[in-house]
Amino acid sequence: MHILVKTGFLWLLLSTMVFADTLDQKCLLCHQKQQIPTELIYKRYLTKYSTNERISRAIYRYLQNPTKKSSIMPLQFFLKFPMKKPLQMTPDELHEMVKKFVQRFDLRQKLRLER
């Protein structure tokens, strides 16, 4: 019985670690290679949509069908950076990646209140 519990726990731990790195592997690595300012993009979404839920919905819609018209970035942005290609992810994977992206760059998590 203990082996089953240990095996299950190990499997859960490994799958969590692999999935946690998926954002870096599938999304942010490409941003880094192309020197796309990820924090700037998040700040633009935050300025326009203001809540994590609205930001997540907007990013998800854009990543499902990326076009210059549906992008939050100004047209000049695309003179320097390539147009995003549609992602090869299931809707559930995409929702999870967007959620992790928003959590990672959420400015409120970086704020510290002084007493």
Sine and cosine of phi, psi and omega as CSV:
sin_phi,cos_phi,sin_psi,cos_psi,sin_omega,cos_omega
0.00,0.00,-0.67,0.74,-0.02,-1.00
-0.90,0.44,-0.54,0.84,0.02,-1.00
-0.92,0.40,-0.65,0.76,0.04,-1.00
-0.89,0.46,-0.68,0.73,0.01,-1.00
-0.90,0.43,-0.72,0.70,0.01,-1.00
-0.90,0.44,-0.67,0.74,0.02,-1.00
-0.90,0.44,-0.70,0.71,0.03,-1.00
-0.88,0.47,-0.68,0.73,0.02,-1.00
-0.90,0.43,-0.68,0.73,0.01,-1.00
-0.89,0.46,-0.69,0.72,0.03,-1.00
-0.87,0.49,-0.70,0.72,0.02,-1.00
-0.89,0.46,-0.70,0.72,0.00,-1.00
-0.89,0.46,-0.73,0.68,0.00,-1.00
-0.90,0.43,-0.68,0.74,0.00,-1.00
-0.92,0.39,-0.57,0.82,0.05,-1.00
-0.91,0.41,-0.67,0.74,0.01,-1.00
-0.91,0.42,-0.68,0.74,0.01,-1.00
-0.90,0.43,-0.70,0.71,-0.02,-1.00
-0.92,0.38,-0.58,0.82,0.02,-1.00
-0.90,0.44,-0.57,0.82,0.00,-1.00
-0.99,0.17,-0.20,0.98,-0.06,-1.00
-0.88,0.48,-0.62,0.79,0.05,-1.00
-0.85,0.53,-0.72,0.70,0.01,-1.00
-0.91,0.43,-0.69,0.72,-0.06,-1.00
-0.95,0.33,-0.69,0.72,-0.11,-0.99
-1.00,0.00,-0.42,0.91,-0.13,-0.99
-0.87,-0.50,-0.89,0.46,-0.18,-0.98
-0.95,0.32,-0.48,0.88,0.04,-1.00
-0.88,0.48,-0.68,0.73,0.04,-1.00
-0.90,0.43,-0.68,0.73,0.04,-1.00
-0.86,0.52,-0.67,0.74,-0.01,-1.00
-0.92,0.40,-0.71,0.71,0.00,-1.00
-0.86,0.50,-0.65,0.76,-0.04,-1.00
-1.00,-0.01,0.04,1.00,-0.01,-1.00
0.82,0.57,0.70,0.72,0.05,-1.00
-1.00,0.05,0.82,-0.58,-0.08,-1.00
-0.96,0.28,1.00,0.03,-0.10,-1.00
-0.86,0.51,-0.68,0.73,0.00,-1.00
-0.91,0.42,-0.59,0.80,0.05,-1.00
-0.89,0.45,-0.67,0.75,0.02,-1.00
-0.88,0.47,-0.72,0.69,0.02,-1.00
-0.87,0.49,-0.67,0.74,-0.02,-1.00
-0.89,0.45,-0.58,0.82,0.06,-1.00
-0.91,0.42,-0.68,0.74,0.06,-1.00
-0.89,0.46,-0.67,0.74,0.00,-1.00
-0.89,0.46,-0.68,0.73,0.00,-1.00
-0.89,0.46,-0.66,0.75,-0.06,-1.00
-0.99,0.14,-0.64,0.77,-0.15,-0.99
-0.96,-0.29,-0.35,0.94,0.18,-0.98
0.91,0.40,-0.46,0.89,0.02,-1.00
-0.86,-0.51,0.45,-0.89,-0.01,-1.00
-0.86,0.51,-0.60,0.80,-0.01,-1.00
-0.91,0.42,-0.72,0.70,0.00,-1.00
-0.93,0.36,-0.61,0.79,0.06,-1.00
-0.88,0.48,-0.73,0.68,-0.02,-1.00
-0.87,0.49,-0.69,0.72,0.01,-1.00
-0.89,0.46,-0.69,0.72,-0.03,-1.00
-0.91,0.41,-0.68,0.73,0.02,-1.00
-0.90,0.43,-0.69,0.72,0.00,-1.00
-0.86,0.51,-0.74,0.67,0.01,-1.00
-0.86,0.51,-0.69,0.72,-0.01,-1.00
-0.90,0.44,-0.70,0.71,-0.06,-1.00
-0.94,0.34,-0.40,0.91,0.09,-1.00
-0.93,0.37,-0.59,0.81,-0.05,-1.00
-0.53,-0.85,0.98,0.21,-0.07,-1.00
-0.95,0.30,0.83,-0.55,0.10,-0.99
-0.65,-0.76,0.34,-0.94,0.04,-1.00
-0.89,0.46,-0.59,0.80,-0.03,-1.00
-0.92,0.40,-0.60,0.80,-0.03,-1.00
-1.00,0.04,-0.07,1.00,-0.01,-1.00
-0.98,0.21,0.48,-0.88,0.06,-1.00
-0.99,0.10,-0.23,0.97,-0.05,-1.00
-0.99,0.12,0.52,-0.85,0.03,-1.00
-0.94,0.35,0.36,-0.93,-0.04,-1.00
-0.85,0.53,-0.53,0.85,0.01,-1.00
-0.88,0.48,-0.49,0.87,0.02,-1.00
-0.83,0.56,-0.62,0.78,-0.08,-1.00
-0.98,0.19,-0.09,1.00,0.16,-0.99
-0.96,0.26,-0.48,0.88,-0.03,-1.00
-0.98,-0.19,-0.58,0.81,-0.10,-1.00
-0.90,-0.44,0.56,-0.83,-0.02,-1.00
-0.95,0.32,0.41,-0.91,0.08,-1.00
-0.94,0.35,0.67,-0.74,0.00,-1.00
-0.91,0.42,0.70,-0.72,0.10,-1.00
-1.00,0.00,0.50,-0.87,0.04,-1.00
-0.85,0.52,0.64,-0.77,-0.01,-1.00
-0.99,0.15,0.56,-0.83,0.05,-1.00
-0.99,-0.12,0.95,0.31,-0.01,-1.00
-0.72,-0.69,0.43,-0.90,0.13,-0.99
-0.96,0.29,0.33,-0.94,0.06,-1.00
-0.83,0.56,-0.63,0.78,0.01,-1.00
-0.91,0.42,-0.68,0.73,0.04,-1.00
-0.88,0.47,-0.69,0.72,-0.01,-1.00
-0.89,0.45,-0.70,0.72,0.05,-1.00
-0.85,0.53,-0.69,0.72,-0.02,-1.00
-0.91,0.41,-0.65,0.76,0.01,-1.00
-0.92,0.40,-0.66,0.75,0.03,-1.00
-0.89,0.45,-0.69,0.73,0.02,-1.00
-0.86,0.51,-0.72,0.69,0.01,-1.00
-0.91,0.41,-0.62,0.79,0.04,-1.00
-0.87,0.49,-0.76,0.65,-0.02,-1.00
-0.89,0.46,-0.67,0.74,0.03,-1.00
-0.89,0.46,-0.67,0.75,-0.06,-1.00
-0.91,0.42,-0.63,0.77,-0.10,-1.00
-0.98,-0.19,0.06,1.00,0.01,-1.00
-0.86,0.51,0.90,-0.44,-0.05,-1.00
-0.91,0.41,-0.49,0.87,-0.02,-1.00
-0.90,0.45,-0.48,0.88,0.04,-1.00
-0.95,0.31,-0.35,0.94,-0.01,-1.00
-1.00,0.01,-0.19,0.98,-0.02,-1.00
-0.98,0.20,0.65,-0.76,0.07,-1.00
-0.83,-0.55,0.79,-0.61,0.03,-1.00
-1.00,0.02,0.78,-0.62,0.03,-1.00
-1.00,0.01,0.63,-0.77,0.03,-1.00
-0.96,-0.29,0.00,0.00,0.00,0.00
